[in-house]
Amino acid sequence: MASSSSNRHAGTGATGPSIPEPAFAERARTLLHLGRVGSLSTLSRKRPGFPFGSLMPYALDGAGRPVFLISTMAMHTQNLQQDGRASLLVTQPEASGDPLGAGRVTLVGNVLPIPAAERGEARGLYLERHENSKYWVDFDDFSFFAMDVVDVYYVGGFGVMGWITAPEYSQARPDPLADAAAGILQHMNADHQDALILLARVHAGIEAQEAVMTSVDRLGFHVRMKTEEGMKGARIAFLSEVSTPVETRKVLVEMVQQARRS
């Protein structure tokens, strides 16, 4: 598959127009930003050549490197002392429905102990994500590790997948609406069903009986619609890029007003 640089757009259908979307690298960073726990796989010391996977909380530094706090008694520590190669799988938080249709990302890299000079920063990042770890973060038998990412594989759902280079991933930033997206979706789906049906008809050309906003980002949003022919999905672009919930609301209001005049 191509890297994220060639996956910046996704069409509304086989013959539909291409609608701007964030690059795979940005979507991967967003997913990692929203997540708190992943499945870390290291190379087993007990069974050489076999992967050993288990749940692992993580934090992220400014370049998107996962930061781990691992006990010296953990199998992962024993494995990493022998071979630092590992992968981290993170899935879309609170994904509902078919899990294979949800987003997930796999980071591949080398997990190494964090040097003493950098442990203060790592400690702050980790406590910000995992406040309860304050009870054991300073125990002598816990150490900080970081993954130096060498490759990234992103899956955005059925048929949406591709490799991301390490530089693309490290240079990307989470979507500015990432932390507000859940609230935007809840508000739109609870209070503006008619507006979503109208936008689906005008911007996606689909007559829907029901419409649900399933995701939103700085460039637009996805809707899932119930129609006479069955369930359909579409992406609708914003009139202009947004970066805050207030800007999102203003653009949506403008789009609905224009749709009502069309």
N, C-alpha and C positions, 0 to 999 in steps of 0.2 A: 504493500500500500504506500501511497505517497505521504510525505510529511505534512505537517499542519499548514505549511506555506501554500500548499495547493488545495487546501480544504477550507477555504475561508467563506465559501458560499454553499448553500444547500437549496435546491429547487423545491417548489411546492408540489411537484409531481414529475412524471416522466417527460411531459412536454410543457410543464409550467415554467414561468420565469424564475430566474435565480434570485433568491432573497438573501441579502447580506446577513452573515452570522459571525460571531467571534471565531477566531482561529482555534484549532485544536489545542494549541499550547495555552491559550487563555482559558479555555474550558477546563483543561486539566488542572491549571493553577487554581481555578475557582473551586473545583471539586475538592482538591487537597485543602484549600482554605476552609471550606465548610466542614470537612471531616475532622474527627478527633482520634479515631482508632482505625487501624488497618490490619491486614494479615501479613506479618513479616515472615519470609521464608529464607532460612540460612542453610548452608551445606552441613549435613549431619557429620559430627565427629564419630559418633557411634556406628553409623552406617554410611561409610564413605561413598560419595556420589549421589546419595539420596537427599532430596530437599526436606527440610523440617520447618513446618509452618505453624504459627500460633498468633493469637491476637496481640497487637502491640500499640499502645497509645503513642502519639507522636506530636511534636510541635513543628513549625516551619520557620526557617530563618529567611532573611530578605531575598535570597536567591532560590527559595523553594526547596532547600535541602531539608529532609526530615531529620528531626532531632529526637533521639530516644533516651530514656532513662531506664537502664537495665541492671538487675541484680546480678552479682557475681555468681549466684547459685543457679541462675536461669540457664537453660540449655542454649539459648541464643548466644550468651556470653561465651560459653565453652566452644560453640561452633565458630564464632567470629574470631576467637583467639587463634584458631587454626587457619581459617579462610574467611576473608572479609566480604566475599561476593554474596550478594543477597538481592531480594526483590521485595517490594512492598505493594500490596494490592489494597486500594481504597475504593469503596463503592459509594454511590450516591446516597446521602443521608436520608433516612425515612422514605426510601423508594417503595412505592406501592404497586400492586399489580404484578405483572410478569417481571421477575428480577433480571431476566436477560434483556429486557427492553430499557433498563435503567442505565445510567452512566456509571462508568468505572475507569480507573486508571491504574496502570502497573508501572512503578518506577524500578529500574534495574540499576544497580550501582555497587559501590564498595562502601561498607560500613566500618568506620574506624573510630577509635577513641578520640574524643575532643581534647585538644591540648589544654594544659592547665591555664594558659593565658586567656583562653576563650570560654572557659567554663562559667564565668559570671554571666556572660551574655546568654549562654545556653540555658542556664538556670532561670533567668528572667523570662525568656521565651516559653520555657516549659511550664513554669508556674502560672503564666498568663492563660495558658490553655487548660492546665490541669491543676486547679487550685488545691484539691485534696492531697496532691503529692507533697505539699509542704510538710506533711507529717513524717516523710521518709527521705525527702530529696537530699538531705545532708548526711544520711547514714553512710558509714565508711564502705558498706558492701553494695553501694549503688554507684554506677558510673554513667556519664553521658557519652553517647555515640552520635555520629552524624553520617548520613549517607551522601557520598559524592556521586551524583546521578550521572550515568553514562548513556542511558537511553530511556525512552518513555513510550508506552503504548496506551492509546486512548480509545475507549469504546463509548460512543454516545447513544447507543441503542441499536436496533436492528439495522444492519447495513451501513452504519456510521462508525468507522473505525480507521485508525492509521497510526503510524509511528511518528514521533516527535523527536527532533534532535535535542540533545542536552542543552546547547546554547539557546535554542528557541524556547525551551521550557524555562530556563533560568532568567531569561530576559522578559518573559511575559509577566503580566500582573493579573490578580483576580478581578473578575467583573465588578465594577463599582456598585452594582445593585445586589451583589451576592448576599449580604447580610439582611437586606430589606425585602428580598424577593418573596419569601414566604408570606409576609404581611400583604404585599401587593396582590399576590394570587388570591389570598383569602378574601380581601376586600372586593376585588373584581368579580369573583365567582359568587360571592354572597349577595352583592348589591347591584351588580351591573350586567346581569344575564342578557337583557335586551340589547345593551350596547355591544356585547361580544357577538351576538347573532348578527347585528347590523354590520359590524366590521368584517365578519366572515363573509357576508354576502358581497360587500363592496370591494374589499381588498383581496379576497381569495376566490371570489366567484362561486361560492358554495351556499346553497339555501339550507340552513340548518334549523332543526327544531330545538336543539339545545346546543350550547357551546360552553366549554370550560377552558380557561387559560391554564396551561400546564407548566409553562416556564416563561421567564422573562429575563432579559439582559439589556445591556446598554443600546443595542441596535434594534431590538424588536421582541416579539413574543410568539409562542406556539399556542395553538388552540386545538382541542379535540372536540369534534362535532358529531352529533347524532343527526343523521339525515334519513330520507326515505330509502336510500340505497344502502344504509348501514353506517358504521362509524368511519369518520374520515379525520385526517389531521392536516394542518397547514401552518406555515409560518407567515407572520405579518410583520413587515418592517415599520419602524417608527418613522415619522416625517423627518426627524433629526435625532442625532445621538443624545442620550441622556446620561446623567451620572448620579442623580439623587431621586428619591421618591417624589419630591415636589416637582421636579422636571418631568418625571414619568407621568404624573397626574395631568400636568398641563398639556403634554403632547397627546395623551389619550383623549382628553376633553376636546382638543382641536380636531383630532381625527374623527371623533363621533359627530361633531358639528358639521364637518365637511361631508361626512357620509350621509347625514340627514338632508343635506342640500343637493346631493347627487341624484 
